[in-house]
Amino acid sequence: MSETMRAIVKPAREAGAELREVPVPTVGPGDVLIKVDRASICGTDLHIYNWDQLMDETFGETPMVFGHEYCGEVVQTGDQVVRVQVGDKVSGETHIACGTCRLCRTGQQHICAHTQLVGVMRPGCFAEYVSIPEENVWVNPPDLDPEIAAIQEPFGNAVYTVLSGDVAGRSLLVMGCGPIGLMAVAIAKASGAGPIFAVDVNDYRLNIASRVGATRTINGMQEDAVEVIRSMTDGIGCDVSLEMSGAPVGIRQSFQALRSGGRVSILGLPSAPLEFDMSNLIVLKGAEVHGIYGRKMYETWYQTRTLLGEGLVNVDPIITHRMNLDDFEDGIALLSKGEAGKIILKV
């Protein structure tokens, strides 16, 4: 194995990224070295590339390899690794929890206060190799399509967001039809929700939303999303609202379109603090609000395996582009313009 590898690196705390030759990650006693096969570009990677306030407060030291959605093959294991073997086809859980705090010891590792995020706080997967602890390795069936294997991590975000409450037989709004929002539409459809409203300002993505299960798509630049949803729900609003946009107007409309006593699950991350009418949109509505951070470890991974492995959710329309690692900048440009769903990078 070479001592160096090609990787996409965040060189400094400013906009941009570079393809560089960097050292292959080291492997500790409990670590696993993975040769990356496929990776995919996430909304978080856009935040990192564009370098907004959120990333300035979160990202680790630069220069650093980023990226966190991937699959590959185990090529080396540490002396203390017992569950994972060289040759295993694997994906990786992004959140590396401490394992000893109160949250970890009570089954809430996904919100461990000491979490290290792969590709954000420690080197990531936009590279030929990535090293993670054995605990974070998810072993895939050997015949699983690598494109599906590479998107299980973001798919898990959508699974957790949709299934954090009852959805069967309930009207549901997906606010923001980026790749994870589109996955949420498909999961909600497979889980018996309806009608399903998909809101975005991008007709390209709204078209995909229709293909994966949206009952009614709404372009927020052309229609009043709140009025449309209320008109189709006897004037009371939707039962469940999934906020995936991170946009201030989208966040407010997610609550405005919700019926009293309904549930809002929020995955989208605003780039900066925002003003919000908590009295009218949460307290007086009796709204149930759930912040979604990553996936439940590892309950959501098992749900993801079933939904994808059993063919209950078809993600083919969501994977719109396939590129080489060298074409990373082209992928970022497409996502920035909203002209792509999920982009798979062949490493």
Residue pairs with C-beta under 8 A, 6 or more apart in sequence:
1 24
1 75
1 76
2 24
3 23
3 24
4 21
4 22
4 23
4 24
5 21
5 22
5 23
5 24
5 127
5 128
5 129
6 19
6 20
6 21
6 127
6 128
6 325
7 19
7 20
7 21
7 22
7 65
7 126
7 127
7 128
8 17
8 18
8 19
8 20
8 65
8 66
8 67
8 126
8 127
8 325
8 328
9 17
9 18
9 19
9 20
9 22
9 63
9 64
9 65
9 66
10 17
10 48
10 49
10 59
10 62
10 63
10 64
10 65
10 66
11 17
11 18
11 20
11 62
11 63
12 62
12 63
13 51
13 56
13 59
13 62
14 51
15 49
15 50
15 51
16 49
16 51
17 48
17 49
17 66
17 328
17 329
17 332
19 325
19 326
19 328
20 63
22 65
22 127
24 33
24 128
24 129
25 33
25 123
25 129
25 130
25 131
26 131
27 33
27 76
27 77
27 78
27 131
28 78
28 131
29 78
29 79
29 80
29 81
30 78
30 80
30 81
30 133
30 134
30 135
31 77
31 78
31 81
31 131
31 132
31 133
31 134
32 74
32 76
32 77
32 78
32 81
32 84
32 90
32 131
32 132
32 133
32 134
32 137
33 74
33 75
33 76
33 77
33 129
33 130
33 131
34 70
34 72
34 73
34 74
34 75
34 90
34 92
34 129
34 130
34 131
34 132
34 137
35 72
35 73
35 74
35 75
35 128
35 129
36 70
36 71
36 72
36 125
36 127
36 128
36 129
36 130
36 347
37 70
37 71
37 72
37 73
37 146
37 150
37 346
37 347
38 70
38 71
38 72
38 146
38 147
38 149
38 150
38 344
38 345
38 346
38 347
39 67
39 69
39 70
39 125
39 126
39 150
39 325
39 344
39 345
39 347
40 69
40 70
40 150
40 151
40 154
40 342
40 343
40 344
40 345
41 67
41 69
41 328
41 331
41 332
41 335
41 342
41 343
41 345
42 67
42 68
42 69
42 154
42 179
43 178
43 179
43 180
43 246
43 335
44 68
44 119
44 120
44 269
45 66
45 67
45 68
45 119
45 126
45 332
46 332
46 335
46 336
47 54
47 55
47 269
47 271
48 55
48 59
48 66
48 120
49 332
50 336
52 271
52 272
53 271
53 272
54 269
54 270
54 271
54 272
58 117
58 120
58 121
59 120
59 121
60 120
60 121
60 122
64 122
64 123
64 124
65 119
65 123
65 124
65 125
65 126
65 127
65 130
66 119
66 120
66 124
66 126
67 119
67 124
67 125
67 126
67 127
68 92
68 94
68 117
68 118
68 119
68 120
68 124
68 125
68 153
69 94
69 125
69 150
69 151
69 153
69 154
70 91
70 92
70 125
70 130
70 150
70 153
70 347
71 89
71 90
71 91
71 140
71 146
71 149
71 150
71 152
72 89
72 90
72 130
72 347
73 87
73 88
73 89
73 90
74 84
74 85
74 86
74 87
74 88
74 90
74 137
75 86
75 129
76 86
77 84
77 85
77 86
77 134
78 134
80 134
81 134
82 134
83 134
83 137
83 139
84 90
84 134
84 137
84 139
88 137
88 139
88 140
89 139
89 140
89 141
89 142
89 144
89 149
90 137
90 138
90 139
90 140
91 138
91 140
91 149
91 150
91 152
91 153
92 118
92 125
92 130
92 132
92 136
92 137
92 138
92 153
93 132
93 136
93 137
93 138
93 153
93 295
93 297
93 298
93 301
94 117
94 118
94 119
94 136
94 153
94 294
95 109
95 110
95 112
95 115
95 116
95 117
95 118
95 136
95 294
95 295
95 297
96 115
96 116
96 117
96 118
96 122
96 132
96 133
96 135
96 136
97 103
97 104
97 109
97 110
97 112
97 114
97 115
97 297
98 104
98 112
98 114
98 115
99 109
99 135
101 112
101 113
101 114
103 109
103 111
103 112
103 113
104 112
109 297
110 293
110 294
110 295
110 296
110 297
111 293
111 294
115 121
116 122
118 124
118 125
118 130
118 132
118 136
119 125
119 126
123 130
123 131
124 130
126 325
126 328
126 345
126 347
127 347
128 347
138 152
138 298
138 301
140 149
140 152
141 309
144 309
147 319
147 322
147 344
148 308
148 315
150 344
151 315
151 319
151 342
151 344
152 301
152 304
152 305
152 308
153 295
154 179
154 180
154 183
154 342
155 180
155 183
155 304
155 307
155 308
155 315
156 294
156 295
156 300
156 301
156 303
156 304
157 180
157 183
157 267
157 292
157 294
157 295
158 180
158 181
158 183
158 184
158 187
158 267
159 187
159 295
159 300
159 303
159 304
159 307
160 292
160 294
160 295
160 296
160 300
161 180
161 184
161 242
161 244
161 265
161 267
161 292
162 172
162 184
162 187
162 188
162 191
162 193
162 242
162 265
163 187
163 191
163 303
164 263
164 265
164 290
164 292
165 240
165 263
165 265
165 288
165 290
167 188
167 191
167 192
167 193
167 240
168 191
168 192
168 193
169 192
169 193
169 194
170 193
170 194
170 238
170 239
170 240
171 193
171 194
171 195
171 196
171 197
171 229
171 232
171 233
171 238
171 239
171 240
172 188
172 193
172 194
172 195
172 196
172 197
172 238
172 239
172 240
172 241
172 242
173 196
173 197
173 198
173 199
173 229
173 238
173 240
173 241
173 242
173 254
173 257
173 258
174 181
174 184
174 185
174 188
174 196
174 197
174 198
174 199
174 209
174 214
174 242
174 244
175 181
175 199
175 225
175 241
175 242
175 243
175 244
175 245
175 250
175 251
175 253
175 254
175 268
176 199
176 200
176 243
176 244
176 245
176 246
176 247
176 250
176 268
177 185
177 198
177 199
177 200
177 202
177 205
177 206
177 208
177 209
177 244
178 205
178 244
178 245
179 318
179 341
179 342
180 244
180 267
181 198
181 200
181 205
181 209
181 242
181 244
181 245
182 205
182 208
182 209
182 212
182 317
182 318
182 341
183 313
183 315
183 318
184 242
184 244
185 196
185 198
185 209
185 212
185 213
185 214
186 212
186 213
186 313
186 314
186 315
186 318
187 307
187 313
188 196
188 213
188 242
189 196
189 212
189 213
189 214
190 213
190 307
190 312
190 313
193 240
194 215
195 215
195 216
195 232
195 233
196 213
196 214
196 215
196 216
197 214
197 215
197 216
197 217
197 218
197 225
197 228
197 229
197 232
197 238
197 257
198 206
198 209
198 210
198 214
198 216
198 217
198 218
199 217
199 218
199 220
199 225
199 245
199 250
199 253
200 206
200 209
200 217
200 218
200 219
200 220
200 245
201 219
201 220
201 221
202 219
202 338
203 219
204 338
204 339
205 338
205 341
206 214
206 217
206 218
206 219
207 217
208 317
208 318
208 320
208 341
209 217
210 217
211 317
212 314
212 315
212 317
212 318
216 228
216 232
218 225
218 228
218 229
220 249
220 250
220 253
225 253
225 257
226 237
226 253
226 256
226 257
229 237
229 238
229 257
230 236
230 237
230 257
233 259
236 259
236 260
237 256
237 257
237 258
237 259
237 260
237 262
238 257
238 258
238 259
238 262
239 259
239 262
239 263
240 262
240 263
240 264
240 265
241 254
241 255
241 257
241 258
241 262
241 263
241 264
241 265
242 254
242 264
242 265
242 267
243 250
243 251
243 254
243 264
243 265
243 266
243 267
243 268
244 267
244 268
245 251
245 254
245 268
246 268
246 269
246 270
246 271
247 268
247 270
248 270
248 274
250 268
251 266
251 268
251 270
251 274
251 276
252 276
252 277
252 281
254 264
254 266
255 264
255 281
255 282
255 285
255 287
256 281
258 264
258 285
258 287
260 285
260 286
260 287
261 285
261 286
261 287
261 288
262 285
262 287
262 288
263 287
263 288
263 289
263 290
264 287
264 288
264 289
264 290
265 290
265 291
265 292
266 289
266 290
266 291
266 292
267 292
281 287
282 289
295 301
295 304
306 312
307 313
308 315
315 342
317 341
318 341
318 342
319 341
319 342
319 344
320 340
320 341
320 342
320 343
321 331
321 334
321 340
321 341
321 342
321 343
321 344
322 343
322 344
322 346
323 330
323 331
323 343
323 344
323 345
323 346
324 345
324 346
325 345
325 346
325 347
327 345
328 345
331 340
331 343
331 345
334 340
334 343
335 343
